[in-house]
Amino acid sequence: MGNTAESPTRPPDSPIHLEVKITLYIALGLTGIALVCFGLSYYLNKNLAKTCQKCGGIALILGSLALLIAVILNLCAKSKASIEYLSPIKTVPKTSNKKLIIISADSWCKFSEKMSDEVSTLQSLLEPMGVEVVLVSDKKDKDKFQKLSAQHSAQGFPHSVLLVDETKIADIPGYMTASKMKEIVSSKL
């Protein structure tokens, strides 16, 4: 209790999609089969050893392919999440409660610090559009930061969320200047 220094807040663990997990288990299983086949070939007679080595080779190739598929699936899932902000989810009525929440890991992320520095400029740019800018920093409100990070599946920081009448319109990952953020927000509204 005497130690008042806070440990840096880390981003929540990113979920690994079920397809990726299954494919990784298949790759691991096939690699294990290959190792067993290669190990057994040492103890078997010449003809059986060759057959066992061929089976091990095939299992190793299939395991490598399964691993490659898992990597591709994981990359596709991350790409989809990171470019999700490029397409609007729905049309926004002109008279509504609009809010841009910036989830910022200021205690350890330099890009989050830069984004936090842009907030006052961003507020002045978005105010004429009727958008309220809310900064949630892990330095100032760790509990709210962790809750919003988990709620919006933030995998990197800063992570911005555009809400209209408490409905999520878009996730906007990463740092960007206030003018670039204004472009993205106005394209969503």
C-alpha positions, 0 to 999 in steps of 0.5 A, spaced: 500 500 500 505 504 501 507 504 493 504 509 490 507 508 483 502 506 478 504 500 473 503 502 466 496 500 463 497 495 458 492 493 452 487 488 453 489 481 450 486 481 443 481 475 442 484 470 437 478 467 432 476 460 433 478 459 426 485 461 427 485 457 434 483 450 430 488 451 424 493 452 429 491 446 433 491 442 426 498 445 425 501 443 431 498 436 431 500 434 424 507 437 426 507 432 432 505 426 427 511 428 423 516 427 429 513 421 431 513 418 424 521 420 423 522 418 430 519 411 429 523 410 422 529 409 426 527 403 430 523 400 424 526 395 418 528 399 412 522 398 408 517 400 413 522 406 415 521 409 408 514 409 408 514 412 415 519 417 413 514 419 407 508 419 412 512 424 416 514 428 410 507 429 408 504 430 415 510 436 416 508 439 409 500 439 411 502 442 418 506 447 414 500 449 410 496 449 416 500 454 419 500 458 413 493 458 413 492 460 420 497 466 419 493 468 413 486 468 417 489 472 423 492 477 418 485 477 414 481 478 421 486 484 423 486 487 416 478 487 416 478 490 423 483 496 422 480 498 415 473 498 418 473 505 419 473 506 411 466 504 410 460 508 414 455 503 418 449 507 417 447 514 415 446 519 421 440 524 422 443 531 422 440 533 429 443 527 434 447 527 440 454 526 436 460 524 440 468 522 439 471 518 444 478 517 444 481 511 448 488 513 450 494 509 453 498 516 455 502 512 460 506 508 455 504 510 448 507 515 445 502 516 439 497 516 444 500 522 447 500 525 441 493 524 440 491 527 447 495 533 445 491 534 438 484 534 443 483 541 443 484 542 436 480 537 434 474 540 439 475 546 435 474 543 429 468 538 430 464 543 435 461 546 428 459 539 426 456 538 433 461 533 435 463 532 442 470 530 443 471 526 450 478 523 451 479 517 456 486 517 458 489 511 462 493 516 466 487 520 469 481 514 469 484 507 469 478 504 470 474 507 465 480 506 460 480 499 461 472 498 461 472 502 454 478 498 451 474 492 452 467 494 450 470 497 444 475 491 442 481 496 442 487 492 440 492 498 439 492 505 442 489 510 441 483 508 439 477 512 437 470 511 437 464 515 433 458 514 437 451 517 435 445 517 440 450 512 444 450 507 437 457 506 435 458 509 428 465 507 427 472 505 430 477 509 428 484 506 430 491 509 431 494 516 431 492 521 426 492 529 426 486 533 428 485 535 421 485 528 418 480 526 424 475 531 422 475 528 415 474 521 417 469 523 422 465 528 417 465 522 412 461 518 417 456 523 419 
